[in-house]
Amino acid sequence: MKSIKCVVVGDGAVGKTSLLISYTTNQFPEDYVPTVFDNYSANVMVGDEKVTINLWDTAGQEEYDRLRPLSYTQTDIFLICFSVVEPSSFQNVKSKWMPEIKHHTPKDTKILLIGTKSDLRDDPHALDELDEQGAIPVSENEANQLAKSLNLVGYLECSAASQKGVREVFDCAIKAVIFPEEEEQVESNDQSNTNVNTSTNTNTNGVDNSTVNANQITNGKSTQQKSTAKQTPKTHIPVKRIKKSKKCTIL
C-alpha cells in the first residue's frame, strides 16, 4: 500500500488542526487548543489503488521553531496554511514558512498553499476587526499570484467550519504526490481561468467521490490540454475515503 506523508504548517490559530479534524472526522472542533505535534491518518482509494495519507499537524508558535522541523523528514507534500482574514499569516508564508521548509527539506519538495477560514471573508465581525486594523481580507487573486511566484503546486481555499473545499484540499495533495508526471497547478475555485472544479458522485455504497480538475502547466505556465489526448488524465481519478481515520499524539 502506498503511503503519503503530508505535513501542515502555518501560523498559530489559523485553523490547521480544525482543517485536519474536519477532514478526518467530518466534525468542526469548537475549542482552540494549541498544538504541539499530532498525527492523523486516513485510508483512501485513488482509482483502484489503496493509499494511506499520514497527516502531521504542527505548532505555529515561535517557541516551537526548533522542535517543529523534526517532523519534516521524508515529507511528500507540505500544506502551508494561512487565514484569509489574518493578513499577517499570509505575509508569513513568504517570510517564514517557505524559508523554513526550504532550509530543512529537498528543493523539489511539493508545497500546496491553503487559505483557511474562507467562510469569514464576508463575516461582519471579522470585517469589523480587520477595519479597525486598517486591513482587508486576503483576496484569492493575491494568494494565487503568490503560489505562482513561489512555484508551488497551487492554491486552494477551504472552510473547516462549513467543510467547503476541505476534501478538495487533500484530494489535490494526494494526487500531486501520486501523479507527479501529470502535476497541475491549481487555483482557488472562484477564478475564471484554470479553475479547480469539483464534481461529486455517489457510488453504490453511498460514498461521495470528489475530483479536482485544472489545466496542466509546463514550467509554471498554464497550457490547455492537447486536443489529441485520448486518455483521461490520472489527476481526474476520484479519491474516496474507505476507512475511519485514526489519531495519535507524537511525543
C-alpha positions as CSV (number, residue, x, y, z in Angstrom):
1,M,0.0,0.0,0.0
2,K,1.3,3.4,-0.9
3,S,1.8,5.8,2.0
4,I,1.9,9.6,1.8
5,K,3.3,12.0,4.4
6,C,1.6,15.3,4.5
7,V,2.7,18.0,7.0
8,V,0.6,21.0,7.7
9,V,2.3,24.2,8.8
10,G,1.4,27.9,9.3
11,D,0.9,30.5,11.9
12,G,-0.7,29.6,15.2
13,A,-4.5,29.7,15.3
14,V,-5.0,29.9,11.5
15,G,-7.1,26.7,11.6
16,K,-4.6,23.9,10.8
17,T,-5.9,21.5,13.4
18,S,-9.5,22.3,12.6
19,L,-8.8,21.6,8.9
20,L,-7.4,18.1,9.8
21,I,-10.2,17.3,12.2
22,S,-12.8,18.4,9.7
23,Y,-11.3,16.2,7.1
24,T,-10.7,13.1,9.2
25,T,-13.9,13.2,11.4
26,N,-16.3,15.4,9.4
27,Q,-16.7,17.5,12.6
28,F,-15.6,21.0,13.5
29,P,-13.9,21.5,16.9
30,E,-15.3,24.4,18.8
31,D,-12.5,24.9,21.2
32,Y,-8.9,26.1,20.4
33,V,-6.1,24.1,21.9
34,P,-2.6,25.0,20.7
35,T,-0.9,22.0,19.0
36,V,2.5,20.5,19.8
37,F,2.5,17.6,17.3
38,D,-0.4,15.4,16.4
39,N,-0.6,12.8,13.7
40,Y,-3.8,11.7,11.8
41,S,-4.1,9.0,9.2
42,A,-6.8,8.2,6.7
43,N,-7.1,5.4,4.1
44,V,-8.4,6.4,0.7
45,M,-8.9,4.8,-2.7
46,V,-7.4,6.6,-5.7
47,G,-9.0,4.8,-8.6
48,D,-8.2,1.1,-7.8
49,E,-5.2,1.9,-5.6
50,K,-5.3,2.0,-1.8
51,V,-3.4,4.8,-0.3
52,T,-2.7,5.8,3.3
53,I,-2.3,9.5,3.9
54,N,-0.5,10.4,7.1
55,L,-1.3,14.0,8.2
56,W,1.1,15.7,10.5
57,D,-0.2,18.7,12.5
58,T,2.4,21.2,13.8
59,A,2.5,24.1,16.1
60,G,3.0,27.5,14.5
61,Q,4.1,29.4,17.6
62,E,7.7,30.7,17.8
63,E,8.5,28.7,20.9
64,Y,8.3,25.5,18.7
65,D,10.6,26.8,15.9
66,R,13.4,24.4,16.9
67,L,11.2,21.4,17.6
68,R,8.8,21.7,14.6
69,P,11.3,20.8,11.8
70,L,11.8,17.4,13.4
71,S,8.6,16.4,11.8
72,Y,9.7,17.4,8.3
73,T,11.8,14.3,7.5
74,Q,10.7,12.4,4.4
75,T,7.6,14.6,3.9
76,D,6.0,14.1,0.5
77,I,4.0,17.3,0.5
78,F,3.5,20.4,2.7
79,L,0.3,22.4,3.2
80,I,1.2,25.9,4.2
81,C,-1.9,27.4,5.8
82,F,-2.9,31.0,6.4
83,S,-6.2,32.6,7.4
84,V,-7.8,34.7,4.7
85,V,-8.9,37.1,7.5
86,E,-5.4,37.4,9.0
87,P,-3.2,39.2,6.5
88,S,-0.1,38.8,8.7
89,S,-0.4,35.0,8.4
90,F,-0.4,35.4,4.6
91,Q,2.7,37.6,4.8
92,N,4.5,34.9,6.9
93,V,4.0,32.4,4.1
94,K,6.8,34.0,2.2
95,S,8.8,35.5,5.1
96,K,8.8,32.5,7.5
97,W,7.3,29.3,6.2
98,M,8.9,29.0,2.8
99,P,12.4,29.7,4.1
100,E,11.9,27.2,6.9
101,I,10.7,24.4,4.6
102,K,13.4,25.1,2.1
103,H,16.1,25.0,4.8
104,H,15.1,21.6,6.1
105,T,13.8,19.8,3.0
106,P,15.0,18.9,-0.5
107,K,14.5,21.7,-3.1
108,D,11.9,19.6,-5.1
109,T,9.6,19.2,-2.1
110,K,6.0,19.7,-3.1
111,I,4.1,22.5,-1.4
112,L,0.4,23.5,-1.6
113,L,-0.8,26.9,-0.4
114,I,-4.1,26.8,1.6
115,G,-6.3,29.7,2.6
116,T,-8.4,28.7,5.7
117,K,-11.5,30.3,7.2
118,S,-12.9,31.2,3.8
119,D,-16.3,31.5,5.3
120,L,-15.2,34.5,7.3
121,R,-14.3,36.6,4.3
122,D,-17.8,38.1,4.3
123,D,-18.4,37.8,8.0
124,P,-19.3,41.2,9.5
125,H,-17.5,40.7,12.8
126,A,-14.3,39.6,11.1
127,L,-14.5,42.5,8.7
128,D,-15.0,45.0,11.6
129,E,-11.9,43.6,13.3
130,L,-9.9,44.0,10.1
131,D,-11.3,47.5,9.5
132,E,-10.0,48.5,13.0
133,Q,-6.6,47.4,11.9
134,G,-6.8,49.2,8.6
135,A,-6.7,45.9,6.7
136,I,-8.9,43.8,4.4
137,P,-9.2,40.0,3.8
138,V,-6.6,38.4,1.6
139,S,-8.0,38.0,-1.9
140,E,-8.0,34.8,-3.9
141,N,-6.1,36.6,-6.6
142,E,-3.3,37.6,-4.2
143,A,-3.0,34.1,-3.0
144,N,-3.0,32.6,-6.5
145,Q,-0.3,35.0,-7.5
146,L,1.9,34.2,-4.5
147,A,1.6,30.4,-5.2
148,K,2.7,31.0,-8.8
149,S,5.6,33.3,-7.8
150,L,6.8,30.6,-5.4
151,N,6.3,27.8,-7.9
152,L,4.0,25.9,-5.6
153,V,1.6,23.1,-6.6
154,G,-1.1,25.7,-6.4
155,Y,-3.6,27.4,-4.1
156,L,-6.9,26.3,-2.7
157,E,-9.3,27.8,-0.2
158,C,-11.4,26.0,2.4
159,S,-13.6,26.4,5.5
160,A,-13.3,23.8,8.2
161,A,-16.5,25.1,9.8
162,S,-18.6,24.6,6.7
163,Q,-16.4,21.9,5.2
164,K,-16.4,23.7,1.9
165,G,-13.3,22.8,0.0
166,V,-11.8,20.6,2.7
167,R,-11.9,17.3,0.8
168,E,-10.6,19.0,-2.4
169,V,-7.5,20.2,-0.4
170,F,-6.5,16.6,0.4
171,D,-7.6,15.1,-2.9
172,C,-5.2,17.6,-4.6
173,A,-2.4,16.9,-2.2
174,I,-2.7,13.1,-2.7
175,K,-2.8,13.4,-6.5
176,A,0.2,15.8,-6.6
177,V,2.3,13.1,-4.9
178,I,0.9,10.0,-6.7
179,F,0.9,11.6,-10.2
180,P,3.9,13.9,-10.3
181,E,4.3,13.3,-14.0
182,E,0.9,15.0,-14.6
183,E,1.2,17.7,-11.9
184,E,-1.2,20.5,-12.4
185,Q,-1.0,23.9,-10.8
186,V,-4.4,24.6,-9.2
187,E,-6.0,27.8,-8.3
188,S,-8.8,28.8,-6.0
189,N,-12.2,27.8,-7.4
190,D,-13.6,31.3,-7.9
191,Q,-11.1,32.3,-10.6
192,S,-12.3,32.5,-14.2
193,N,-9.4,30.5,-15.7
194,T,-7.7,27.2,-14.7
195,N,-10.3,26.7,-12.0
196,V,-10.5,23.9,-9.5
197,N,-13.8,22.3,-10.3
198,T,-15.3,19.7,-8.0
199,S,-17.9,17.1,-9.1
200,T,-19.5,14.7,-6.6
201,N,-20.7,11.3,-7.4
202,T,-22.3,8.7,-5.1
203,N,-21.4,5.1,-5.6
204,T,-23.5,2.0,-4.7
205,N,-22.1,2.2,-1.2
206,G,-23.2,5.7,-0.7
207,V,-19.7,7.1,-0.6
208,D,-19.2,10.5,-2.2
209,N,-16.3,10.7,-4.7
210,S,-14.8,14.2,-5.4
211,T,-12.4,15.1,-8.2
212,V,-10.2,18.1,-8.7
213,N,-9.7,19.5,-12.2
214,A,-7.4,22.1,-13.5
215,N,-5.4,22.9,-16.7
216,Q,-2.0,21.4,-16.9
217,I,1.1,23.6,-16.6
218,T,4.6,23.4,-18.0
219,N,7.4,25.2,-16.2
220,G,4.9,27.2,-14.2
221,K,3.0,28.4,-17.3
222,S,-0.6,27.2,-17.8
223,T,-1.4,25.4,-21.0
224,Q,-4.5,23.8,-22.4
225,Q,-4.6,20.1,-22.7
226,K,-3.8,18.8,-26.2
227,S,-7.0,18.1,-28.1
228,T,-5.4,14.9,-29.4
229,A,-5.2,13.3,-26.0
230,K,-7.5,10.3,-25.8
231,Q,-6.8,9.2,-22.2
232,T,-8.4,10.9,-19.2
233,P,-5.6,12.5,-17.1
234,K,-4.8,10.5,-13.9
235,T,-5.3,13.6,-11.9
236,H,-9.1,13.3,-12.6
237,I,-9.3,9.9,-11.0
238,P,-11.7,10.2,-8.0
239,V,-10.4,9.8,-4.4
240,K,-12.7,8.3,-1.8
241,R,-12.3,7.6,1.9
242,I,-12.5,3.9,2.8
243,K,-11.7,3.7,6.5
244,K,-12.3,5.7,9.6
245,S,-9.3,7.9,10.4
246,K,-7.0,7.4,13.4
247,K,-5.3,9.9,15.5
248,C,-2.2,9.6,17.8
249,T,-0.1,12.1,19.6
250,I,3.6,12.3,18.6
251,L,5.8,12.8,21.6
